[in-house]
Amino acid sequence: MNKVRILEPGFIQYQERVIIVFLICTALLCQCRPVPSQSPAGTLSAVHEEIPQACLSVLNTWYPLVVDTLYGGYRPVWTHDWKNRNDHRKGIVTQARHTWSTSVAAMAYPQNAVFSKAADSGYLFLKNVMWDSVFGGFYEYRGDDGMHHDSRSIDGTKRMYGNAFGIYALCAYAELTGSREALELAKQTFFWLEAHARDPEYGGYFNELMRDGTPMHLSDTPPPNLRTGLKDYNSGIHILEAYTSLYRQWPDTLLRSRLTDVYHLILDRFVTNSGFLHLYYHNDWTPVSYRDSSDTVRRRNIYYDHVSFGHDVETAYLLIEAAHALNLPETDAFRKKTRLMVDHALNYGWDDTHGGMYEAAYYFKGEPIPEIVDFSKTWWVQAETLNALCLMSERYPEDSRYRICFLKQWQYIKQYMTDNQYCGWFENGLDRDSGASRRLKAHHWKTCYHNFRALLNCSRMLEDQDEGSAEE
């Protein structure tokens, strides 16, 4: 693998190794639970014994704790030791992700009534509170009692991103319960997005919308954020995710056409030939980039055209899922590109010393190798990395690096992401961010959606992998 140009003193890495050795020795002397080895040990089948337990542990940590028994839905913000932080807001992304997670959990563990009851609470809140009965579409935020209390969305602004997650959640709940009503609401959301968010001139979708569905632009009042009016990767990959889920239950002709369009939009436009996502485009698909600007301007706007390793590996998985749903043949070009997305992340974003995937890098002008600009190891990036590595190991068993990195990533998650005292996953890996152990365990963007899905997927994939090919 190519080495990433990391701008930090080697002495720090030396100190980290000394500390790790000290901790391991201390644990052994005190007869405590030993710190997992830095080197991957055992086989995929051995790891498979641990992952289902970790999956259920994640679910039992969140549910029924976060279910709001007073107003319905889920309380979004919790401290590091799982004390409720009364935020008094509920966002569509949080509520939808919890509804998806509890619905899928109820199908995976049908003997546990906690998950199905939690899913009921989420569905009713989505239908009765988050949905705009006047203009259609899901609100971005509502007060926890169903009223408007959030000054940032007092006018009822909406986003394609949140509505995509609404579809994703409704499909899972419909699959769990057989509810025609839930599936009809998912269809209604699809038609609402197609009528309002889709760009009829250049194609693609706008993310930021007014309450009535009108796309927002920089000239609007109140002034939206600087990303308003741009076409972005994140809402794009999650509309792909949502439409894939909906198509599995409703193989409609128009939906197939739109899903196919989004599939090619992501694969052919957003994914570069180098294997990473270009993040933002103007309405006419002119790329947003600051690589040719001054260093000051470039670094101030690095958000718009950096390399997001977590989104790259997640998108590879979502593209494969969409291709399967559409029953598209996996051409050599498709396999090469989706594999390249994971390879690029491994080559330039992977920490080969401790394991874990870094947050972001940047291709500065004239440099053939991206420079890491954010060394944090966010919880969702680690989950998506685990999922992608397991998927690549299953698809390309002849390439041992996927299996080796998968085993190492699992060890990293156990050692640096998992809270053995209060349960749950930290916001960031402790090897890069020791203060993460005292920060929020849950907030409007952090639910168990990413890590639960990754663990469940890995558990299922490992069941199908031949033990003989897994031996090192």
C-alpha positions in Angstrom: 0.0 0.0 0.0 1.1 3.5 -0.6 2.0 5.5 2.4 0.1 8.6 3.4 2.1 11.8 3.9 1.3 12.3 7.6 2.6 15.6 9.1 3.2 14.6 12.8 6.4 13.8 14.7 7.5 10.2 14.8 8.1 10.6 18.5 4.4 10.8 19.2 3.9 7.4 17.5 6.7 6.0 19.6 5.1 7.3 22.8 1.8 5.7 21.7 3.5 2.3 21.3 5.1 2.6 24.7 1.8 3.5 26.3 0.0 0.5 24.6 2.7 -1.9 25.8 2.4 -0.6 29.3 -1.4 -1.0 29.3 -1.2 -4.6 28.0 1.4 -5.5 30.7 -0.7 -3.8 33.5 -3.8 -5.7 32.4 -2.0 -9.0 32.5 -0.5 -8.4 35.9 -3.8 -7.3 37.4 -5.6 -10.3 35.8 -8.0 -7.8 34.1 -9.5 -8.3 30.7 -6.5 -8.0 28.3 -6.2 -5.3 25.8 -6.8 -6.9 22.3 -3.7 -7.5 20.3 -2.6 -4.9 17.8 -2.2 -7.7 15.3 -5.3 -9.4 13.9 -5.5 -12.9 15.4 -7.7 -15.9 14.6 -10.0 -16.4 11.6 -13.1 -14.9 10.3 -15.1 -17.6 11.9 -13.6 -16.6 15.3 -14.6 -13.0 14.8 -18.0 -14.1 13.8 -18.5 -15.4 17.3 -17.9 -11.9 18.7 -19.7 -9.7 16.1 -23.3 -11.0 16.7 -22.8 -10.4 20.5 -21.5 -6.9 19.8 -24.5 -6.2 17.5 -27.0 -7.2 20.1 -25.1 -5.2 22.8 -25.3 -2.1 20.6 -29.1 -2.5 20.3 -29.7 -3.3 24.0 -27.7 -0.1 24.9 -30.0 2.1 22.9 -33.4 0.5 23.2 -35.7 0.9 24.9 -33.7 3.7 26.7 -34.0 6.4 24.0 -37.7 5.8 23.3 -39.8 8.8 24.3 -42.7 7.3 26.2 -44.3 10.7 26.7 -44.4 12.3 23.2 -43.4 9.4 21.0 -40.4 8.9 18.8 -36.9 9.0 20.3 -35.0 11.4 22.6 -31.9 12.3 20.6 -29.2 13.6 23.0 -27.5 11.6 25.7 -24.4 12.1 27.8 -21.4 9.8 27.9 -23.0 7.9 30.7 -26.4 7.8 29.1 -28.2 10.5 30.9 -30.9 12.3 28.9 -29.9 15.8 27.8 -33.3 17.4 27.2 -32.8 19.0 23.8 -36.6 19.5 23.1 -36.0 19.0 19.4 -36.5 16.0 17.2 -35.0 15.9 13.7 -36.2 13.7 10.8 -32.7 12.2 10.4 -32.5 11.0 14.0 -36.1 9.8 14.1 -35.9 8.0 10.8 -32.6 6.3 11.6 -33.9 5.0 14.9 -37.1 3.8 13.2 -35.0 2.0 10.5 -32.7 0.5 13.2 -35.6 -0.8 15.4 -37.5 -2.2 12.5 -34.5 -4.1 11.2 -33.6 -5.2 14.7 -37.2 -6.5 15.2 -36.8 -8.6 12.1 -33.4 -9.8 13.1 -34.4 -10.6 16.6 -38.2 -11.4 16.4 -38.2 -12.9 19.9 -37.4 -9.4 21.4 -40.6 -7.4 21.6 -38.6 -4.3 22.7 -37.5 -3.6 19.2 -40.9 -3.9 17.5 -42.5 -1.6 20.1 -39.7 0.9 19.6 -40.3 0.8 15.9 -44.0 1.4 16.4 -43.2 4.6 18.4 -40.9 5.8 15.6 -43.3 5.1 12.8 -46.2 6.9 14.6 -44.0 10.0 15.3 -42.9 10.1 11.6 -46.4 9.8 10.4 -48.2 12.1 12.9 -45.6 14.7 13.7 -42.7 14.8 11.3 -44.8 14.7 8.2 -46.2 18.1 6.9 -49.9 17.4 6.4 -50.3 20.8 4.5 -47.5 20.8 2.0 -46.2 17.3 2.2 -42.7 16.1 2.9 -41.0 15.6 6.2 -40.0 18.6 8.4 -36.3 18.9 9.2 -37.0 19.5 12.9 -40.0 19.6 15.2 -40.2 20.2 19.0 -40.3 17.0 21.0 -44.0 17.6 21.7 -44.7 18.0 17.9 -44.7 21.8 17.8 -42.2 24.2 16.2 -39.6 25.2 18.7 -36.4 25.3 16.6 -35.5 28.8 15.4 -33.3 27.3 12.7 -36.4 25.8 11.0 -39.2 27.9 12.3 -40.5 28.3 8.7 -40.6 24.5 8.3 -37.7 24.2 5.9 -36.9 20.7 4.6 -34.1 18.7 3.0 -34.0 16.0 0.5 -31.5 14.2 2.8 -33.9 14.0 5.7 -36.8 12.9 3.4 -34.6 10.2 1.9 -34.1 8.8 5.4 -37.8 9.0 5.9 -38.3 6.7 2.9 -35.6 4.4 4.2 -37.3 4.1 7.6 -40.8 3.6 6.3 -39.7 0.8 4.0 -38.1 -1.1 6.9 -41.2 -0.6 9.0 -43.4 -1.7 6.2 -41.3 -4.8 5.7 -41.5 -5.6 9.4 -45.2 -5.1 9.8 -46.7 -5.5 6.4 -48.2 -2.0 6.8 -49.7 -0.8 3.5 -50.0 2.6 5.2 -46.3 2.9 5.9 -45.4 1.9 2.3 -48.0 4.4 0.9 -46.3 7.1 2.9 -42.9 6.1 1.5 -44.4 6.3 -2.0 -45.9 9.7 -1.2 -42.5 11.0 -0.1 -40.9 9.7 -3.3 -43.5 11.6 -5.4 -43.0 14.7 -3.3 -39.2 14.7 -3.8 -39.6 14.0 -7.5 -42.0 16.9 -7.9 -39.9 19.4 -5.9 -36.3 18.4 -5.3 -35.5 17.0 -8.8 -33.8 19.5 -11.2 -35.8 19.3 -14.5 -33.2 21.2 -16.4 -29.9 19.6 -15.6 -30.9 16.5 -13.7 -30.0 15.5 -10.1 -31.5 16.8 -7.0 -31.5 19.9 -4.8 -31.1 19.3 -1.1 -32.2 22.5 0.7 -36.0 23.1 0.2 -38.5 25.6 1.5 -41.6 24.3 3.3 -43.6 24.1 0.1 -40.8 22.2 -1.6 -39.3 25.1 -3.6 -35.5 24.7 -3.9 -33.6 27.2 -1.9 -30.8 29.4 -3.3 -28.2 31.7 -1.8 -30.4 34.8 -2.5 -33.2 33.5 -0.3 -34.2 35.1 3.0 -33.4 34.1 5.7 -30.0 33.4 4.3 -29.4 29.7 4.0 -26.0 28.1 4.5 -23.3 28.3 1.8 -24.1 24.8 0.5 -27.6 25.8 -0.5 -28.3 25.5 -4.2 -25.4 23.0 -4.7 -25.8 19.4 -5.7 -24.0 17.3 -3.1 -22.7 13.8 -2.7 -24.3 13.1 0.7 -27.9 13.7 -0.2 -27.2 11.8 -3.5 -25.9 8.6 -1.9 -28.7 8.5 0.6 -31.4 9.0 -2.0 -29.7 6.1 -3.7 -30.0 4.1 -0.5 -33.7 5.1 0.0 -34.8 4.4 -3.6 -33.0 1.1 -3.5 -35.0 0.1 -0.4 -38.3 1.3 -1.8 -37.7 -0.4 -5.1 -37.3 -3.8 -3.4 -40.9 -3.5 -2.1 -42.4 -1.5 -4.9 -40.9 -2.3 -8.4 -42.6 0.7 -10.0 -41.5 1.8 -13.6 -40.9 5.4 -12.7 -39.1 4.5 -9.5 -36.8 2.2 -11.5 -36.0 4.9 -13.9 -35.2 7.4 -11.2 -33.2 4.9 -9.2 -31.2 4.0 -12.4 -30.6 7.7 -13.0 -29.3 8.2 -9.4 -27.2 5.1 -9.7 -25.4 6.3 -12.8 -25.2 9.9 -11.4 -23.2 8.6 -8.4 -21.2 6.0 -10.2 -20.3 8.1 -13.4 -20.2 11.6 -12.1 -19.6 11.8 -8.4 -17.1 8.9 -8.2 -13.8 10.1 -9.8 -11.5 7.8 -11.8 -9.1 7.8 -8.8 -11.8 6.2 -6.6 -13.0 9.0 -4.4 -16.2 11.1 -4.4 -16.2 14.6 -5.8 -18.4 16.3 -3.2 -20.2 19.4 -4.7 -21.4 20.7 -8.0 -23.2 23.8 -9.2 -26.6 23.4 -10.8 -25.1 22.9 -14.3 -22.7 20.2 -12.9 -19.7 22.5 -12.8 -17.5 21.1 -10.1 -17.0 23.1 -6.9 -13.2 23.1 -6.3 -10.7 25.4 -4.6 -7.5 23.5 -5.6 -6.4 26.4 -7.9 -7.1 29.1 -5.3 -4.6 30.7 -2.8 -3.6 28.5 0.1 -5.7 30.7 2.5 -8.8 30.4 0.3 -8.3 26.7 -0.3 -7.9 25.8 3.3 -10.9 27.9 4.3 -13.0 26.0 1.8 -11.5 22.6 2.2 -14.9 21.2 3.2 -16.1 21.5 -0.4 -13.5 19.4 -2.2 -11.7 17.1 0.3 -11.6 13.3 0.2 -14.1 11.8 2.6 -12.9 8.2 3.2 -16.0 7.1 5.1 -18.3 8.3 2.4 -16.2 6.6 -0.3 -16.3 3.1 1.3 -20.0 3.5 2.2 -20.9 4.5 -1.3 -19.1 1.5 -2.7 -21.5 -0.7 -0.6 -24.6 1.4 -1.6 -23.8 1.1 -5.3 -23.4 -2.6 -5.0 -26.8 -2.8 -3.2 -28.5 -0.7 -5.8 -27.0 -2.8 -8.7 -28.4 -6.0 -7.0 -31.8 -4.4 -6.5 -32.0 -3.3 -10.1 -30.6 -6.7 -11.3 -28.0 -5.0 -13.3 -25.0 -7.1 -14.6 -21.8 -6.4 -12.7 -19.5 -5.4 -15.5 -15.8 -5.4 -15.2 -15.8 -1.6 -15.1 -18.3 -1.6 -12.3 -16.4 -4.0 -10.2 -13.2 -2.2 -10.9 -14.6 1.2 -9.8 -16.4 0.0 -6.6 -13.3 -1.9 -5.6 -11.1 1.1 -6.4 -13.2 3.2 -3.9 -12.2 0.9 -1.1 -8.6 0.5 -2.3 -8.1 4.3 -2.5 -9.3 4.6 1.1 -7.0 1.8 2.3 -4.1 3.3 0.4 -4.4 6.8 1.7 -6.7 6.9 4.7 -5.9 3.7 6.6 -3.8 3.8 9.8 -1.7 0.7 9.4 -0.2 1.1 12.9 -3.4 1.0 15.0 -6.1 0.3 12.5 -9.0 2.6 11.8 -9.8 5.0 8.9 -9.0 8.7 9.1 -11.7 11.3 8.5 -10.4 13.3 5.5 -7.6 14.1 3.1 -6.9 16.7 0.4 -5.3 16.6 -3.0 -3.3 19.8 -3.0 -2.4 21.1 -6.4 0.6 19.4 -7.9 0.6 16.6 -5.3 0.0 13.0 -6.5 -0.7 11.8 -2.9 -3.5 13.3 -0.7 -2.5 14.9 2.6 -4.4 13.9 5.7 -6.2 17.1 6.9 -8.4 15.4 9.6 -6.8 12.6 11.7 -10.0 11.9 13.7 -11.6 8.5 13.5 -15.3 9.0 13.7 -17.6 6.3 14.8 -19.6 6.0 11.6 -16.5 6.0 9.4 -15.1 3.0 11.4 -18.4 1.2 11.1 -18.6 1.7 7.3 -15.0 0.7 7.0 -15.7 -2.6 8.8 -18.6 -3.3 6.5 -16.8 -2.4 3.3 -13.7 -4.5 4.2 -15.9 -7.5 5.0 -17.7 -7.0 1.7 -14.5 -6.8 -0.3 -13.2 -9.9 1.5 -16.3 -11.8 0.5 -16.1 -10.6 -3.1 -12.4 -10.9 -3.6 -11.2 -13.7 -1.3 -8.0 -14.1 -3.2 -6.8 -10.7 -2.0 -5.8 -11.3 1.6 -5.4 -7.6 2.5 -9.1 -7.2 2.8 -9.3 -10.0 5.3 -6.3 -8.8 7.2 -7.5 -5.2 7.4 -11.0 -6.4 8.4 -9.6 -8.3 11.3 -7.5 -5.4 12.3 -10.4 -3.0 12.0 -12.5 -5.2 14.3 -9.7 -5.2 16.9 -9.5 -1.4 16.6 -13.2 -1.0 17.2 -13.0 -3.2 20.3 -10.0 -1.4 21.7 -10.6 2.2 20.8 -14.3 2.7 19.9 -16.2 0.6 22.4 -17.0 1.9 25.9 -16.6 -1.1 28.2 -17.8 1.0 31.2 -21.0 2.7 30.0 -21.6 0.8 26.8 -22.0 2.1 23.3 -19.5 3.6 20.9 -17.5 6.7 21.4 -17.8 9.6 19.0 -14.2 9.2 17.9 -11.5 6.6 18.4 -9.6 7.1 21.7 -6.2 6.6 20.0 -6.7 10.0 18.3 -9.1 11.7 20.7 -8.8 10.7 24.4 -11.5 13.2 25.3 -14.2 11.4 23.4 -14.8 9.2 26.4 -16.5 12.1 28.1 -18.5 13.5 25.2 -22.1 12.8 24.1 -22.9 9.2 23.3 -25.9 10.3 21.2 -27.0 13.4 19.4 -28.9 14.5 16.3 -26.4 12.9 14.0 -25.2 10.0 16.1 -27.6 7.0 16.4 -26.7 3.3 16.2 -27.7 3.2 12.5 -24.2 3.0 11.0 -22.7 0.6 13.6 -25.7 -1.7 13.9 -26.0 -2.0 10.1 -22.3 -2.7 9.8 -22.3 -5.4 12.5 -25.4 -7.1 11.2 -24.1 -7.1 7.6 -20.8 -8.5 8.7 -22.4 -11.2 10.8 -24.5 -12.3 7.8 -21.6 -12.1 5.3 -19.4 -14.2 7.6 -22.0 -16.9 7.8 -21.7 -17.3 4.0 -17.9 -17.3 3.8 -16.0 -20.5 3.6 -13.9 -21.2 6.6 -11.2 -22.8 4.6 -10.6 -19.6 2.6 -10.6 -17.6 5.8 -7.6 -19.3 7.3 -4.4 -17.2 7.3 
